[in-house]
């Protein structure tokens, strides 16, 4: 007996606008950085970049 199951990729080949509906997770509240924190971040980036 031939397997008649359809995979997600099969569905996309037939209907390219098909999608998976995922639960949206709320974003955390925005956080402001202090001038010192921004300075430390840039120092770390400069250190990593070279």
PDB file of N, H, CA, C and O in Angstrom:
ATOM      1  N   UNK A   1       0.839  -1.183   0.000  1.00  0.00           N
ATOM      2  CA  UNK A   1       0.000   0.000   0.000  1.00  0.00           C
ATOM      3  C   UNK A   1       0.882   1.244   0.000  1.00  0.00           C
ATOM      4  O   UNK A   1       1.815   1.345   0.797  1.00  0.00           O
ATOM      5  N   UNK A   2       0.595   2.179  -0.879  1.00  0.00           N
ATOM      6  H   UNK A   2      -0.163   2.097  -1.526  1.00  0.00           H
ATOM      7  CA  UNK A   2       1.397   3.390  -1.000  1.00  0.00           C
ATOM      8  C   UNK A   2       1.050   4.376   0.118  1.00  0.00           C
ATOM      9  O   UNK A   2      -0.118   4.557   0.462  1.00  0.00           O
ATOM     10  N   UNK A   3       2.084   5.010   0.677  1.00  0.00           N
ATOM     11  H   UNK A   3       3.033   4.863   0.398  1.00  0.00           H
ATOM     12  CA  UNK A   3       1.879   5.995   1.741  1.00  0.00           C
ATOM     13  C   UNK A   3       1.289   7.268   1.131  1.00  0.00           C
ATOM     14  O   UNK A   3       1.890   7.862   0.236  1.00  0.00           O
ATOM     15  N   UNK A   4       0.133   7.682   1.606  1.00  0.00           N
ATOM     16  H   UNK A   4      -0.355   7.200   2.333  1.00  0.00           H
ATOM     17  CA  UNK A   4      -0.540   8.853   1.060  1.00  0.00           C
ATOM     18  C   UNK A   4      -0.426  10.063   1.971  1.00  0.00           C
ATOM     19  O   UNK A   4      -1.174  11.027   1.804  1.00  0.00           O
ATOM     20  N   UNK A   5       0.490  10.037   2.928  1.00  0.00           N
ATOM     21  H   UNK A   5       1.097   9.254   3.063  1.00  0.00           H
ATOM     22  CA  UNK A   5       0.635  11.181   3.818  1.00  0.00           C
ATOM     23  C   UNK A   5       1.232  12.359   3.041  1.00  0.00           C
ATOM     24  O   UNK A   5       2.048  12.173   2.138  1.00  0.00           O
ATOM     25  N   UNK A   6       0.822  13.542   3.401  1.00  0.00           N
ATOM     26  H   UNK A   6       0.160  13.693   4.135  1.00  0.00           H
ATOM     27  CA  UNK A   6       1.286  14.757   2.745  1.00  0.00           C
ATOM     28  C   UNK A   6       2.147  15.514   3.744  1.00  0.00           C
ATOM     29  O   UNK A   6       1.738  15.734   4.884  1.00  0.00           O
ATOM     30  N   UNK A   7       3.333  15.911   3.316  1.00  0.00           N
ATOM     31  H   UNK A   7       3.665  15.732   2.390  1.00  0.00           H
ATOM     32  CA  UNK A   7       4.225  16.659   4.194  1.00  0.00           C
ATOM     33  C   UNK A   7       4.003  18.151   4.004  1.00  0.00           C
ATOM     34  O   UNK A   7       3.346  18.577   3.054  1.00  0.00           O
ATOM     35  N   UNK A   8       4.545  18.923   4.900  1.00  0.00           N
ATOM     36  H   UNK A   8       5.078  18.577   5.672  1.00  0.00           H
ATOM     37  CA  UNK A   8       4.449  20.377   4.803  1.00  0.00           C
ATOM     38  C   UNK A   8       5.082  20.866   3.506  1.00  0.00           C
ATOM     39  O   UNK A   8       4.556  21.774   2.862  1.00  0.00           O
ATOM     40  N   UNK A   9       6.216  20.265   3.118  1.00  0.00           N
ATOM     41  H   UNK A   9       6.643  19.528   3.641  1.00  0.00           H
ATOM     42  CA  UNK A   9       6.868  20.673   1.870  1.00  0.00           C
ATOM     43  C   UNK A   9       5.997  20.361   0.664  1.00  0.00           C
ATOM     44  O   UNK A   9       6.004  21.109  -0.313  1.00  0.00           O
ATOM     45  N   UNK A  10       5.248  19.266   0.721  1.00  0.00           N
ATOM     46  H   UNK A  10       5.243  18.658   1.515  1.00  0.00           H
ATOM     47  CA  UNK A  10       4.310  18.951  -0.358  1.00  0.00           C
ATOM     48  C   UNK A  10       3.239  20.037  -0.459  1.00  0.00           C
ATOM     49  O   UNK A  10       2.867  20.455  -1.555  1.00  0.00           O
ATOM     50  N   UNK A  11       2.756  20.481   0.682  1.00  0.00           N
ATOM     51  H   UNK A  11       3.059  20.141   1.572  1.00  0.00           H
ATOM     52  CA  UNK A  11       1.733  21.524   0.697  1.00  0.00           C
ATOM     53  C   UNK A  11       2.298  22.817   0.110  1.00  0.00           C
ATOM     54  O   UNK A  11       1.621  23.495  -0.663  1.00  0.00           O
ATOM     55  N   UNK A  12       3.527  23.158   0.470  1.00  0.00           N
ATOM     56  H   UNK A  12       4.077  22.607   1.098  1.00  0.00           H
ATOM     57  CA  UNK A  12       4.137  24.369  -0.061  1.00  0.00           C
ATOM     58  C   UNK A  12       4.303  24.285  -1.570  1.00  0.00           C
ATOM     59  O   UNK A  12       4.153  25.291  -2.264  1.00  0.00           O
ATOM     60  N   UNK A  13       4.613  23.099  -2.087  1.00  0.00           N
ATOM     61  H   UNK A  13       4.735  22.283  -1.523  1.00  0.00           H
ATOM     62  CA  UNK A  13       4.757  22.935  -3.530  1.00  0.00           C
ATOM     63  C   UNK A  13       3.422  23.181  -4.226  1.00  0.00           C
ATOM     64  O   UNK A  13       3.387  23.671  -5.354  1.00  0.00           O
ATOM     65  N   UNK A  14       2.327  22.842  -3.552  1.00  0.00           N
ATOM     66  H   UNK A  14       2.356  22.444  -2.635  1.00  0.00           H
ATOM     67  CA  UNK A  14       0.990  23.023  -4.126  1.00  0.00           C
ATOM     68  C   UNK A  14       0.493  24.440  -3.862  1.00  0.00           C
ATOM     69  O   UNK A  14      -0.047  25.086  -4.760  1.00  0.00           O
ATOM     70  N   UNK A  15       0.671  24.926  -2.635  1.00  0.00           N
ATOM     71  H   UNK A  15       1.110  24.401  -1.905  1.00  0.00           H
ATOM     72  CA  UNK A  15       0.165  26.230  -2.222  1.00  0.00           C
ATOM     73  C   UNK A  15       1.280  26.964  -1.489  1.00  0.00           C
ATOM     74  O   UNK A  15       1.493  26.752  -0.295  1.00  0.00           O
ATOM     75  N   UNK A  16       1.991  27.828  -2.211  1.00  0.00           N
ATOM     76  H   UNK A  16       1.818  28.000  -3.181  1.00  0.00           H
ATOM     77  CA  UNK A  16       3.166  28.484  -1.632  1.00  0.00           C
ATOM     78  C   UNK A  16       2.825  29.508  -0.559  1.00  0.00           C
ATOM     79  O   UNK A  16       3.719  29.981   0.143  1.00  0.00           O
ATOM     80  N   UNK A  17       1.542  29.862  -0.419  1.00  0.00           N
ATOM     81  H   UNK A  17       0.817  29.477  -0.989  1.00  0.00           H
ATOM     82  CA  UNK A  17       1.186  30.823   0.625  1.00  0.00           C
ATOM     83  C   UNK A  17       0.710  30.130   1.896  1.00  0.00           C
ATOM     84  O   UNK A  17       0.285  30.792   2.843  1.00  0.00           O
ATOM     85  N   UNK A  18       0.780  28.806   1.921  1.00  0.00           N
ATOM     86  H   UNK A  18       1.125  28.268   1.152  1.00  0.00           H
ATOM     87  CA  UNK A  18       0.416  28.069   3.135  1.00  0.00           C
ATOM     88  C   UNK A  18       1.434  28.407   4.219  1.00  0.00           C
ATOM     89  O   UNK A  18       2.618  28.581   3.932  1.00  0.00           O
ATOM     90  N   UNK A  19       0.984  28.500   5.435  1.00  0.00           N
ATOM     91  H   UNK A  19       0.022  28.359   5.669  1.00  0.00           H
ATOM     92  CA  UNK A  19       1.903  28.830   6.519  1.00  0.00           C
ATOM     93  C   UNK A  19       1.506  28.104   7.786  1.00  0.00           C
ATOM     94  O   UNK A  19       0.416  27.543   7.901  1.00  0.00           O
ATOM     95  N   UNK A  20       2.425  28.134   8.727  1.00  0.00           N
ATOM     96  H   UNK A  20       3.310  28.589   8.634  1.00  0.00           H
ATOM     97  CA  UNK A  20       2.169  27.565  10.043  1.00  0.00           C
ATOM     98  C   UNK A  20       1.794  28.722  10.957  1.00  0.00           C
ATOM     99  O   UNK A  20       2.482  29.742  10.996  1.00  0.00           O
ATOM    100  N   UNK A  21       0.717  28.560  11.678  1.00  0.00           N
ATOM    101  H   UNK A  21       0.158  27.732  11.646  1.00  0.00           H
ATOM    102  CA  UNK A  21       0.264  29.601  12.586  1.00  0.00           C
ATOM    103  C   UNK A  21       0.873  29.341  13.956  1.00  0.00           C
ATOM    104  O   UNK A  21       0.448  28.432  14.670  1.00  0.00           O
ATOM    105  N   UNK A  22       1.873  30.145  14.321  1.00  0.00           N
ATOM    106  H   UNK A  22       2.218  30.883  13.741  1.00  0.00           H
ATOM    107  CA  UNK A  22       2.566  29.967  15.595  1.00  0.00           C
ATOM    108  C   UNK A  22       2.057  30.983  16.614  1.00  0.00           C
ATOM    109  O   UNK A  22       1.656  32.094  16.266  1.00  0.00           O
ATOM    110  N   UNK A  23       2.084  30.579  17.861  1.00  0.00           N
ATOM    111  H   UNK A  23       2.410  29.677  18.144  1.00  0.00           H
ATOM    112  CA  UNK A  23       1.690  31.487  18.932  1.00  0.00           C
ATOM    113  C   UNK A  23       2.720  32.596  19.040  1.00  0.00           C
ATOM    114  O   UNK A  23       3.924  32.339  19.055  1.00  0.00           O
ATOM    115  N   UNK A  24       2.247  33.819  19.114  1.00  0.00           N
ATOM    116  H   UNK A  24       1.269  34.028  19.102  1.00  0.00           H
ATOM    117  CA  UNK A  24       3.161  34.960  19.232  1.00  0.00           C
ATOM    118  C   UNK A  24       3.479  35.199  20.712  1.00  0.00           C
ATOM    119  O   UNK A  24       2.587  35.245  21.559  1.00  0.00           O
ATOM    120  N   UNK A  25       4.755  35.347  20.990  1.00  0.00           N
ATOM    121  H   UNK A  25       5.480  35.309  20.302  1.00  0.00           H
ATOM    122  CA  UNK A  25       5.210  35.610  22.348  1.00  0.00           C
ATOM    123  C   UNK A  25       5.372  37.117  22.493  1.00  0.00           C
ATOM    124  O   UNK A  25       6.037  37.741  21.666  1.00  0.00           O
ATOM    125  N   UNK A  26       4.786  37.716  23.520  1.00  0.00           N
ATOM    126  H   UNK A  26       4.246  37.209  24.193  1.00  0.00           H
ATOM    127  CA  UNK A  26       4.904  39.166  23.670  1.00  0.00           C
ATOM    128  C   UNK A  26       6.356  39.589  23.899  1.00  0.00           C
ATOM    129  O   UNK A  26       7.131  38.895  24.556  1.00  0.00           O
ATOM    130  N   UNK A  27       6.697  40.751  23.335  1.00  0.00           N
ATOM    131  H   UNK A  27       6.068  41.315  22.801  1.00  0.00           H
ATOM    132  CA  UNK A  27       8.044  41.281  23.527  1.00  0.00           C
ATOM    133  C   UNK A  27       8.179  41.827  24.940  1.00  0.00           C
ATOM    134  O   UNK A  27       7.209  42.325  25.511  1.00  0.00           O
ATOM    135  N   UNK A  28       9.379  41.736  25.505  1.00  0.00           N
ATOM    136  H   UNK A  28      10.167  41.332  25.040  1.00  0.00           H
ATOM    137  CA  UNK A  28       9.583  42.316  26.835  1.00  0.00           C
ATOM    138  C   UNK A  28       9.520  43.841  26.737  1.00  0.00           C
ATOM    139  O   UNK A  28       9.716  44.398  25.657  1.00  0.00           O
ATOM    140  N   UNK A  29       9.256  44.505  27.828  1.00  0.00           N
ATOM    141  H   UNK A  29       9.096  44.053  28.705  1.00  0.00           H
ATOM    142  CA  UNK A  29       9.215  45.966  27.787  1.00  0.00           C
ATOM    143  C   UNK A  29      10.576  46.533  27.375  1.00  0.00           C
ATOM    144  O   UNK A  29      11.620  45.960  27.688  1.00  0.00           O
ATOM    145  N   UNK A  30      10.547  47.653  26.676  1.00  0.00           N
ATOM    146  H   UNK A  30       9.699  48.118  26.421  1.00  0.00           H
ATOM    147  CA  UNK A  30      11.788  48.290  26.219  1.00  0.00           C
ATOM    148  C   UNK A  30      12.608  48.746  27.422  1.00  0.00           C
ATOM    149  O   UNK A  30      12.066  49.153  28.449  1.00  0.00           O
ATOM    150  N   UNK A  31      13.909  48.668  27.270  1.00  0.00           N
ATOM    151  H   UNK A  31      14.349  48.337  26.436  1.00  0.00           H
ATOM    152  CA  UNK A  31      14.793  49.103  28.343  1.00  0.00           C
ATOM    153  C   UNK A  31      15.772  50.122  27.778  1.00  0.00           C
ATOM    154  O   UNK A  31      16.364  49.907  26.720  1.00  0.00           O
ATOM    155  N   UNK A  32      15.935  51.204  28.472  1.00  0.00           N
ATOM    156  H   UNK A  32      15.454  51.379  29.332  1.00  0.00           H
ATOM    157  CA  UNK A  32      16.886  52.226  28.061  1.00  0.00           C
ATOM    158  C   UNK A  32      18.243  51.925  28.684  1.00  0.00           C
ATOM    159  O   UNK A  32      18.336  51.491  29.833  1.00  0.00           O
ATOM    160  N   UNK A  33      19.282  52.162  27.910  1.00  0.00           N
ATOM    161  H   UNK A  33      19.206  52.514  26.977  1.00  0.00           H
ATOM    162  CA  UNK A  33      20.638  51.967  28.418  1.00  0.00           C
ATOM    163  C   UNK A  33      21.190  53.302  28.893  1.00  0.00           C
ATOM    164  O   UNK A  33      20.900  54.352  28.321  1.00  0.00           O
ATOM    165  N   UNK A  34      21.977  53.239  29.931  1.00  0.00           N
ATOM    166  H   UNK A  34      22.212  52.386  30.396  1.00  0.00           H
ATOM    167  CA  UNK A  34      22.647  54.449  30.402  1.00  0.00           C
ATOM    168  C   UNK A  34      23.809  54.754  29.461  1.00  0.00           C
ATOM    169  O   UNK A  34      24.231  53.889  28.693  1.00  0.00           O
ATOM    170  N   UNK A  35      24.318  55.959  29.519  1.00  0.00           N
ATOM    171  H   UNK A  35      23.975  56.662  30.142  1.00  0.00           H
ATOM    172  CA  UNK A  35      25.455  56.355  28.688  1.00  0.00           C
ATOM    173  C   UNK A  35      26.652  55.443  28.964  1.00  0.00           C
ATOM    174  O   UNK A  35      27.389  55.091  28.044  1.00  0.00           O
ATOM    175  N   UNK A  36      26.843  55.062  30.222  1.00  0.00           N
ATOM    176  H   UNK A  36      26.244  55.348  30.970  1.00  0.00           H
ATOM    177  CA  UNK A  36      27.963  54.182  30.577  1.00  0.00           C
ATOM    178  C   UNK A  36      27.794  52.792  29.952  1.00  0.00           C
ATOM    179  O   UNK A  36      28.762  52.199  29.476  1.00  0.00           O
ATOM    180  N   UNK A  37      26.570  52.281  29.958  1.00  0.00           N
ATOM    181  H   UNK A  37      25.783  52.763  30.346  1.00  0.00           H
ATOM    182  CA  UNK A  37      26.322  50.970  29.355  1.00  0.00           C
ATOM    183  C   UNK A  37      26.565  51.002  27.850  1.00  0.00           C
ATOM    184  O   UNK A  37      27.132  50.060  27.295  1.00  0.00           O
ATOM    185  N   UNK A  38      26.146  52.065  27.190  1.00  0.00           N
ATOM    186  H   UNK A  38      25.686  52.831  27.641  1.00  0.00           H
ATOM    187  CA  UNK A  38      26.384  52.203  25.750  1.00  0.00           C
ATOM    188  C   UNK A  38      27.877  52.269  25.477  1.00  0.00           C
ATOM    189  O   UNK A  38      28.368  51.646  24.535  1.00  0.00           O
ATOM    190  N   UNK A  39      28.588  53.006  26.281  1.00  0.00           N
ATOM    191  H   UNK A  39      28.189  53.512  27.046  1.00  0.00           H
ATOM    192  CA  UNK A  39      30.036  53.122  26.125  1.00  0.00           C
ATOM    193  C   UNK A  39      30.711  51.758  26.289  1.00  0.00           C
ATOM    194  O   UNK A  39      31.617  51.417  25.527  1.00  0.00           O
ATOM    195  N   UNK A  40      30.277  50.989  27.267  1.00  0.00           N
ATOM    196  H   UNK A  40      29.541  51.266  27.886  1.00  0.00           H
ATOM    197  CA  UNK A  40      30.842  49.651  27.479  1.00  0.00           C
ATOM    198  C   UNK A  40      30.522  48.716  26.311  1.00  0.00           C
ATOM    199  O   UNK A  40      31.360  47.906  25.914  1.00  0.00           O
ATOM    200  N   UNK A  41      29.309  48.827  25.762  1.00  0.00           N
ATOM    201  H   UNK A  41      28.628  49.485  26.084  1.00  0.00           H
ATOM    202  CA  UNK A  41      28.949  48.010  24.603  1.00  0.00           C
ATOM    203  C   UNK A  41      29.848  48.324  23.413  1.00  0.00           C
ATOM    204  O   UNK A  41      30.369  47.417  22.765  1.00  0.00           O
ATOM    205  N   UNK A  42      30.028  49.612  23.127  1.00  0.00           N
ATOM    206  H   UNK A  42      29.604  50.349  23.654  1.00  0.00           H
ATOM    207  CA  UNK A  42      30.893  49.988  22.005  1.00  0.00           C
ATOM    208  C   UNK A  42      32.332  49.556  22.245  1.00  0.00           C
ATOM    209  O   UNK A  42      33.018  49.151  21.307  1.00  0.00           O
ATOM    210  N   UNK A  43      32.791  49.637  23.465  1.00  0.00           N
ATOM    211  H   UNK A  43      32.233  49.966  24.227  1.00  0.00           H
ATOM    212  CA  UNK A  43      34.153  49.183  23.778  1.00  0.00           C
ATOM    213  C   UNK A  43      34.273  47.683  23.515  1.00  0.00           C
ATOM    214  O   UNK A  43      35.291  47.228  22.994  1.00  0.00           O
ATOM    215  N   UNK A  44      33.245  46.914  23.869  1.00  0.00           N
ATOM    216  H   UNK A  44      32.418  47.284  24.292  1.00  0.00           H
ATOM    217  CA  UNK A  44      33.267  45.476  23.629  1.00  0.00           C
ATOM    218  C   UNK A  44      33.240  45.172  22.138  1.00  0.00           C
ATOM    219  O   UNK A  44      33.941  44.274  21.672  1.00  0.00           O
ATOM    220  N   UNK A  45      32.442  45.911  21.396  1.00  0.00           N
ATOM    221  H   UNK A  45      31.872  46.641  21.775  1.00  0.00           H
ATOM    222  CA  UNK A  45      32.377  45.694  19.937  1.00  0.00           C
ATOM    223  C   UNK A  45      33.725  46.007  19.313  1.00  0.00           C
ATOM    224  O   UNK A  45      34.221  45.235  18.493  1.00  0.00           O
ATOM    225  N   UNK A  46      34.315  47.113  19.684  1.00  0.00           N
ATOM    226  H   UNK A  46      33.912  47.741  20.350  1.00  0.00           H
ATOM    227  CA  UNK A  46      35.624  47.482  19.145  1.00  0.00           C
ATOM    228  C   UNK A  46      36.681  46.434  19.497  1.00  0.00           C
ATOM    229  O   UNK A  46      37.549  46.130  18.679  1.00  0.00           O
ATOM    230  N   UNK A  47      36.610  45.889  20.696  1.00  0.00           N
ATOM    231  H   UNK A  47      35.904  46.137  21.360  1.00  0.00           H
ATOM    232  CA  UNK A  47      37.541  44.849  21.114  1.00  0.00           C
ATOM    233  C   UNK A  47      37.384  43.606  20.254  1.00  0.00           C
ATOM    234  O   UNK A  47      38.371  43.009  19.825  1.00  0.00           O
ATOM    235  N   UNK A  48      36.117  43.213  19.999  1.00  0.00           N
ATOM    236  H   UNK A  48      35.315  43.698  20.348  1.00  0.00           H
ATOM    237  CA  UNK A  48      35.851  42.009  19.209  1.00  0.00           C
ATOM    238  C   UNK A  48      36.206  42.183  17.738  1.00  0.00           C
ATOM    239  O   UNK A  48      36.694  41.255  17.091  1.00  0.00           O
ATOM    240  N   UNK A  49      35.956  43.379  17.218  1.00  0.00           N
ATOM    241  H   UNK A  49      35.560  44.132  17.743  1.00  0.00           H
ATOM    242  CA  UNK A  49      36.204  43.630  15.801  1.00  0.00           C
ATOM    243  C   UNK A  49      37.709  43.768  15.549  1.00  0.00           C
ATOM    244  O   UNK A  49      38.208  43.374  14.495  1.00  0.00           O
ATOM    245  N   UNK A  50      38.403  44.316  16.498  1.00  0.00           N
ATOM    246  H   UNK A  50      37.998  44.637  17.354  1.00  0.00           H
ATOM    247  CA  UNK A  50      39.815  44.259  16.317  1.00  0.00           C
ATOM    248  C   UNK A  50      40.599  45.460  16.520  1.00  0.00           C
ATOM    249  O   UNK A  50      41.821  45.433  16.369  1.00  0.00           O
TER     250      UNK A  50
END
